[in-house]
Amino acid sequence: MTIKIAWFSTGSGLGSRNLLEATYASITQDDLPLKIECVFSNREQGEHTGSDKFFSLVNSINIPLLTYSSKRFYELREKTKETRTSFDQEIIKKLSAFSPDLVIFAGYKLIVSKELCEYFPIINLHPALPSGPSGTWQDVIWQLIQSKSTHTGATIHQVTEYLDQGPPIAYFKIPIHTDSFAPLWKEVNGRAVEEIQLHEGEDNGLFKAIRESGLKREGCLIVESLRYIAENPTILASMANGNLAQPISLTEVIESMV
């Protein structure tokens, strides 16, 4: 079964481009049974340098690109549940020429409405373990440092109207207290996260190492999660019915890929 996908991304930076490139390469080179029907972004050309680079990538691989600026939409409106629904209704209209079996969020930076979640089955890449912190990848890493966490990972989960709270489908888990991390943890020992953020920010060595360890595996997680869904298409029905099984660990297969 070939699963048709609509790919949603704000397209802010290198990570967003890498995720799309990894998936597209697996489709074209590894016979991954998927077709990316279209890419949607909530930015338009000229709004952000990173997004413009993302759009260039999309165009270079000949995938239809759809855009609708959330920035311009909310310039004249308050952000409420109702306006969020209105924005998502416009997205649904834009996708009316396509018939995706699945929508994937890969760096899509908007909270979505219940209507969009009920219209499409949607999955999201969240850069934390199923039981881990919520928020952006930056939020997650600072919380990991603050709590002195021993592991991190990333999760593919079903999207609901509640941020990062949808049921998980697949994940990977990696240790961040190994020998290579030890000197980096020693450097932040006894320091408050607020102090690290103020003086070093995202240039902090531990912050960068945690980010890099997750980033080089996230593309693999998307590819292998999509492969898992394609091989088990009843997952799509389970998403619609709200009865997903326990998530599968893809740690072993992903570690063999990096």
C-alpha positions as a Markdown table, in Angstrom:
| # | Residue | x | y | z |
|---|---|---|---|---|
| 1 | Met | 0.0 | 0.0 | 0.0 |
| 2 | Thr | 1.3 | 3.4 | -1.0 |
| 3 | Ile | 0.4 | 6.0 | 1.6 |
| 4 | Lys | -0.2 | 9.6 | 0.3 |
| 5 | Ile | 1.2 | 12.3 | 2.6 |
| 6 | Ala | 0.8 | 16.0 | 3.0 |
| 7 | Trp | 3.9 | 17.4 | 4.6 |
| 8 | Phe | 3.5 | 20.4 | 6.9 |
| 9 | Ser | 6.4 | 22.5 | 8.0 |
| 10 | Thr | 7.1 | 26.1 | 9.0 |
| 11 | Gly | 10.5 | 25.4 | 7.4 |
| 12 | Ser | 12.5 | 27.6 | 9.8 |
| 13 | Gly | 15.9 | 26.0 | 9.5 |
| 14 | Leu | 18.3 | 23.3 | 8.5 |
| 15 | Gly | 16.5 | 20.7 | 10.6 |
| 16 | Ser | 13.3 | 21.1 | 8.6 |
| 17 | Arg | 15.2 | 20.7 | 5.4 |
| 18 | Asn | 17.1 | 17.7 | 6.6 |
| 19 | Leu | 13.8 | 15.9 | 7.6 |
| 20 | Leu | 12.2 | 16.4 | 4.2 |
| 21 | Glu | 15.4 | 15.4 | 2.4 |
| 22 | Ala | 15.8 | 12.2 | 4.4 |
| 23 | Thr | 12.2 | 11.2 | 3.7 |
| 24 | Tyr | 12.3 | 12.0 | 0.1 |
| 25 | Ala | 15.6 | 10.1 | -0.4 |
| 26 | Ser | 14.1 | 7.0 | 1.3 |
| 27 | Ile | 11.0 | 7.2 | -1.0 |
| 28 | Thr | 13.1 | 7.5 | -4.2 |
| 29 | Gln | 16.1 | 5.3 | -3.3 |
| 30 | Asp | 14.8 | 2.7 | -0.7 |
| 31 | Asp | 11.4 | 2.1 | -2.2 |
| 32 | Leu | 9.6 | 3.5 | 0.9 |
| 33 | Pro | 5.9 | 3.0 | -0.1 |
| 34 | Leu | 4.9 | 6.6 | 0.2 |
| 35 | Lys | 4.1 | 9.6 | -2.0 |
| 36 | Ile | 4.4 | 13.2 | -0.7 |
| 37 | Glu | 1.5 | 14.8 | -2.5 |
| 38 | Cys | 2.2 | 18.3 | -1.3 |
| 39 | Val | 4.0 | 20.4 | 1.2 |
| 40 | Phe | 2.3 | 23.1 | 3.2 |
| 41 | Ser | 3.9 | 26.0 | 5.1 |
| 42 | Asn | 2.4 | 28.7 | 7.3 |
| 43 | Arg | 4.9 | 31.1 | 5.9 |
| 44 | Glu | 5.1 | 32.7 | 2.4 |
| 45 | Gln | 8.1 | 33.6 | 0.2 |
| 46 | Gly | 10.1 | 36.5 | 1.7 |
| 47 | Glu | 8.9 | 36.1 | 5.3 |
| 48 | His | 12.0 | 34.3 | 6.6 |
| 49 | Thr | 15.4 | 33.3 | 5.2 |
| 50 | Gly | 15.1 | 29.7 | 6.5 |
| 51 | Ser | 11.7 | 29.2 | 5.1 |
| 52 | Asp | 12.8 | 30.6 | 1.7 |
| 53 | Lys | 15.6 | 27.9 | 1.6 |
| 54 | Phe | 13.0 | 25.3 | 2.5 |
| 55 | Phe | 10.8 | 26.4 | -0.3 |
| 56 | Ser | 13.7 | 26.2 | -2.7 |
| 57 | Leu | 14.3 | 22.6 | -1.6 |
| 58 | Val | 10.6 | 21.7 | -2.1 |
| 59 | Asn | 10.6 | 23.3 | -5.6 |
| 60 | Ser | 13.9 | 21.4 | -6.5 |
| 61 | Ile | 12.3 | 18.0 | -5.9 |
| 62 | Asn | 9.1 | 19.0 | -7.8 |
| 63 | Ile | 6.6 | 18.6 | -5.0 |
| 64 | Pro | 3.6 | 21.0 | -5.1 |
| 65 | Leu | 4.1 | 23.8 | -2.5 |
| 66 | Leu | 1.1 | 25.4 | -0.7 |
| 67 | Thr | 1.5 | 28.4 | 1.6 |
| 68 | Tyr | -0.7 | 30.5 | 3.8 |
| 69 | Ser | 0.8 | 33.1 | 6.0 |
| 70 | Ser | -0.2 | 32.8 | 9.7 |
| 71 | Lys | 1.7 | 36.0 | 10.4 |
| 72 | Arg | -0.5 | 38.0 | 8.0 |
| 73 | Phe | -3.6 | 36.2 | 9.1 |
| 74 | Tyr | -3.1 | 37.0 | 12.8 |
| 75 | Glu | -2.0 | 40.6 | 12.2 |
| 76 | Leu | -5.7 | 41.6 | 12.0 |
| 77 | Arg | -7.0 | 39.0 | 14.5 |
| 78 | Glu | -6.6 | 37.9 | 18.1 |
| 79 | Lys | -5.3 | 34.4 | 18.6 |
| 80 | Thr | -8.3 | 32.5 | 19.9 |
| 81 | Lys | -9.8 | 29.1 | 19.5 |
| 82 | Glu | -12.2 | 30.5 | 16.9 |
| 83 | Thr | -9.5 | 32.2 | 14.8 |
| 84 | Arg | -7.4 | 29.1 | 15.0 |
| 85 | Thr | -10.3 | 27.1 | 13.5 |
| 86 | Ser | -10.8 | 29.8 | 10.8 |
| 87 | Phe | -7.1 | 29.5 | 9.8 |
| 88 | Asp | -7.3 | 25.7 | 9.7 |
| 89 | Gln | -10.4 | 25.9 | 7.6 |
| 90 | Glu | -8.4 | 27.9 | 5.0 |
| 91 | Ile | -5.7 | 25.1 | 5.0 |
| 92 | Ile | -8.4 | 22.5 | 4.4 |
| 93 | Lys | -9.6 | 24.5 | 1.4 |
| 94 | Lys | -6.0 | 24.8 | 0.1 |
| 95 | Leu | -5.6 | 21.0 | 0.3 |
| 96 | Ser | -8.9 | 20.3 | -1.4 |
| 97 | Ala | -7.1 | 19.3 | -4.7 |
| 98 | Phe | -5.2 | 16.6 | -2.9 |
| 99 | Ser | -6.3 | 13.5 | -1.0 |
| 100 | Pro | -3.7 | 12.6 | 1.6 |
| 101 | Asp | -4.1 | 9.5 | 3.7 |
| 102 | Leu | -1.9 | 11.1 | 6.3 |
| 103 | Val | -0.6 | 14.5 | 7.3 |
| 104 | Ile | 2.8 | 14.8 | 9.0 |
| 105 | Phe | 4.1 | 17.8 | 11.0 |
| 106 | Ala | 7.9 | 18.1 | 10.7 |
| 107 | Gly | 8.8 | 21.5 | 12.2 |
| 108 | Tyr | 5.3 | 22.9 | 12.0 |
| 109 | Lys | 5.1 | 25.6 | 14.6 |
| 110 | Leu | 1.4 | 26.2 | 15.1 |
| 111 | Ile | -1.1 | 24.7 | 17.5 |
| 112 | Val | -3.9 | 23.4 | 15.5 |
| 113 | Ser | -7.7 | 23.2 | 15.9 |
| 114 | Lys | -9.9 | 20.2 | 16.7 |
| 115 | Glu | -11.4 | 20.6 | 13.2 |
| 116 | Leu | -8.1 | 20.0 | 11.4 |
| 117 | Cys | -7.3 | 17.0 | 13.7 |
| 118 | Glu | -10.7 | 15.5 | 12.9 |
| 119 | Tyr | -10.4 | 16.2 | 9.1 |
| 120 | Phe | -7.0 | 14.5 | 8.6 |
| 121 | Pro | -5.1 | 11.9 | 10.5 |
| 122 | Ile | -2.0 | 13.8 | 11.6 |
| 123 | Ile | 1.3 | 12.8 | 13.1 |
| 124 | Asn | 4.0 | 15.0 | 14.6 |
| 125 | Leu | 7.6 | 14.7 | 15.3 |
| 126 | His | 8.2 | 15.8 | 18.9 |
| 127 | Pro | 11.8 | 16.0 | 20.1 |
| 128 | Ala | 11.4 | 14.2 | 23.4 |
| 129 | Leu | 10.5 | 10.8 | 24.8 |
| 130 | Pro | 6.8 | 9.9 | 25.1 |
| 131 | Ser | 7.0 | 10.7 | 28.8 |
| 132 | Gly | 9.4 | 13.6 | 28.3 |
| 133 | Pro | 9.0 | 17.4 | 28.3 |
| 134 | Ser | 6.6 | 19.3 | 26.0 |
| 135 | Gly | 7.3 | 22.4 | 23.9 |
| 136 | Thr | 9.9 | 23.3 | 21.3 |
| 137 | Trp | 13.1 | 21.5 | 20.9 |
| 138 | Gln | 14.8 | 24.4 | 22.7 |
| 139 | Asp | 12.3 | 24.1 | 25.6 |
| 140 | Val | 12.9 | 20.4 | 25.8 |
| 141 | Ile | 16.7 | 20.6 | 26.0 |
| 142 | Trp | 16.6 | 23.2 | 28.8 |
| 143 | Gln | 14.2 | 21.1 | 30.7 |
| 144 | Leu | 16.5 | 18.0 | 30.3 |
| 145 | Ile | 19.5 | 20.0 | 31.6 |
| 146 | Gln | 17.5 | 21.4 | 34.5 |
| 147 | Ser | 16.3 | 18.0 | 35.6 |
| 148 | Lys | 19.6 | 16.3 | 34.9 |
| 149 | Ser | 17.9 | 13.7 | 32.8 |
| 150 | Thr | 19.8 | 10.6 | 31.9 |
| 151 | His | 18.1 | 10.0 | 28.5 |
| 152 | Thr | 16.4 | 11.8 | 25.7 |
| 153 | Gly | 14.8 | 10.8 | 22.4 |
| 154 | Ala | 12.1 | 11.8 | 20.0 |
| 155 | Thr | 8.5 | 10.6 | 19.4 |
| 156 | Ile | 6.1 | 10.3 | 16.5 |
| 157 | His | 2.7 | 10.9 | 18.0 |
| 158 | Gln | -0.8 | 11.5 | 16.8 |
| 159 | Val | -1.7 | 15.2 | 16.8 |
| 160 | Thr | -4.7 | 16.4 | 18.8 |
| 161 | Glu | -5.8 | 19.9 | 19.7 |
| 162 | Tyr | -3.8 | 19.7 | 22.9 |
| 163 | Leu | -0.1 | 20.5 | 22.4 |
| 164 | Asp | 2.2 | 17.4 | 22.4 |
| 165 | Gln | -0.4 | 15.3 | 24.2 |
| 166 | Gly | -1.5 | 13.0 | 21.4 |
| 167 | Pro | -0.9 | 9.2 | 21.8 |
| 168 | Pro | 2.6 | 8.1 | 20.8 |
| 169 | Ile | 3.1 | 5.7 | 17.8 |
| 170 | Ala | 6.9 | 5.3 | 17.7 |
| 171 | Tyr | 10.0 | 6.6 | 19.4 |
| 172 | Phe | 13.8 | 6.3 | 20.0 |
| 173 | Lys | 15.7 | 6.6 | 23.3 |
| 174 | Ile | 19.3 | 7.6 | 23.8 |
| 175 | Pro | 21.5 | 8.1 | 26.9 |
| 176 | Ile | 23.0 | 11.5 | 27.6 |
| 177 | His | 25.1 | 10.6 | 30.5 |
| 178 | Thr | 27.7 | 8.6 | 28.6 |
| 179 | Asp | 31.5 | 9.2 | 28.8 |
| 180 | Ser | 31.3 | 11.7 | 26.0 |
| 181 | Phe | 28.7 | 13.8 | 27.8 |
| 182 | Ala | 30.4 | 13.6 | 31.2 |
| 183 | Pro | 32.7 | 16.7 | 30.9 |
| 184 | Leu | 29.8 | 18.7 | 29.5 |
| 185 | Trp | 27.6 | 17.9 | 32.5 |
| 186 | Lys | 30.6 | 18.8 | 34.7 |
| 187 | Glu | 30.7 | 22.2 | 33.1 |
| 188 | Val | 27.1 | 23.0 | 34.1 |
| 189 | Asn | 27.2 | 21.4 | 37.5 |
| 190 | Gly | 26.0 | 23.7 | 40.2 |
| 191 | Arg | 24.8 | 26.4 | 37.7 |
| 192 | Ala | 21.2 | 27.4 | 37.3 |
| 193 | Val | 19.7 | 27.0 | 33.8 |
| 194 | Glu | 18.8 | 30.7 | 33.8 |
| 195 | Glu | 22.5 | 31.6 | 34.2 |
| 196 | Ile | 23.5 | 29.3 | 31.4 |
| 197 | Gln | 20.8 | 30.8 | 29.2 |
| 198 | Leu | 21.9 | 34.3 | 30.0 |
| 199 | His | 25.6 | 33.9 | 29.4 |
| 200 | Glu | 25.9 | 31.1 | 26.8 |
| 201 | Gly | 22.4 | 30.3 | 25.5 |
| 202 | Glu | 22.3 | 27.7 | 22.7 |
| 203 | Asp | 26.1 | 27.9 | 22.4 |
| 204 | Asn | 26.5 | 26.0 | 25.6 |
| 205 | Gly | 28.4 | 22.8 | 24.9 |
| 206 | Leu | 25.9 | 20.4 | 26.7 |
| 207 | Phe | 22.9 | 22.1 | 25.0 |
| 208 | Lys | 24.6 | 21.7 | 21.5 |
| 209 | Ala | 25.6 | 18.0 | 22.2 |
| 210 | Ile | 22.1 | 17.1 | 23.2 |
| 211 | Arg | 20.6 | 18.8 | 20.2 |
| 212 | Glu | 23.1 | 17.2 | 17.8 |
| 213 | Ser | 22.5 | 13.7 | 19.2 |
| 214 | Gly | 18.8 | 14.0 | 18.6 |
| 215 | Leu | 19.0 | 15.8 | 15.3 |
| 216 | Lys | 21.0 | 13.2 | 13.5 |
| 217 | Arg | 18.4 | 10.5 | 14.4 |
| 218 | Glu | 15.1 | 12.5 | 13.9 |
| 219 | Gly | 15.1 | 11.9 | 10.1 |
| 220 | Cys | 15.6 | 8.2 | 10.7 |
| 221 | Leu | 12.7 | 8.2 | 13.1 |
| 222 | Ile | 10.3 | 9.8 | 10.6 |
| 223 | Val | 11.4 | 7.4 | 7.8 |
| 224 | Glu | 11.1 | 4.3 | 10.0 |
| 225 | Ser | 7.8 | 5.4 | 11.6 |
| 226 | Leu | 6.3 | 6.0 | 8.1 |
| 227 | Arg | 7.6 | 2.6 | 7.0 |
| 228 | Tyr | 6.0 | 1.1 | 10.1 |
| 229 | Ile | 2.7 | 2.7 | 9.3 |
| 230 | Ala | 2.9 | 1.7 | 5.6 |
| 231 | Glu | 3.5 | -1.9 | 6.7 |
| 232 | Asn | 0.7 | -1.7 | 9.2 |
| 233 | Pro | -2.0 | 0.5 | 7.6 |
| 234 | Thr | -4.6 | -0.5 | 10.2 |
| 235 | Ile | -2.8 | 2.2 | 12.3 |
| 236 | Leu | -4.6 | 4.8 | 10.3 |
| 237 | Ala | -7.9 | 3.3 | 11.3 |
| 238 | Ser | -6.8 | 3.1 | 14.9 |
| 239 | Met | -5.9 | 6.8 | 14.8 |
| 240 | Ala | -9.4 | 7.6 | 13.6 |
| 241 | Asn | -11.0 | 5.4 | 16.2 |
| 242 | Gly | -8.8 | 6.6 | 19.0 |
| 243 | Asn | -7.5 | 3.2 | 20.0 |
| 244 | Leu | -3.8 | 3.2 | 19.1 |
| 245 | Ala | -1.7 | 0.4 | 20.6 |
| 246 | Gln | 1.3 | 0.9 | 22.8 |
| 247 | Pro | 4.1 | 2.8 | 20.9 |
| 248 | Ile | 6.9 | 0.8 | 19.3 |
| 249 | Ser | 10.6 | 1.5 | 20.1 |
| 250 | Leu | 12.6 | 2.0 | 17.0 |
| 251 | Thr | 15.8 | 2.6 | 18.9 |
| 252 | Glu | 17.6 | -0.5 | 17.7 |
| 253 | Val | 16.9 | 0.0 | 14.0 |
| 254 | Ile | 17.7 | 3.8 | 14.2 |
| 255 | Glu | 21.0 | 3.1 | 16.0 |
| 256 | Ser | 22.0 | 0.8 | 13.2 |
| 257 | Met | 21.5 | 3.7 | 10.8 |
| 258 | Val | 23.5 | 6.4 | 12.4 |
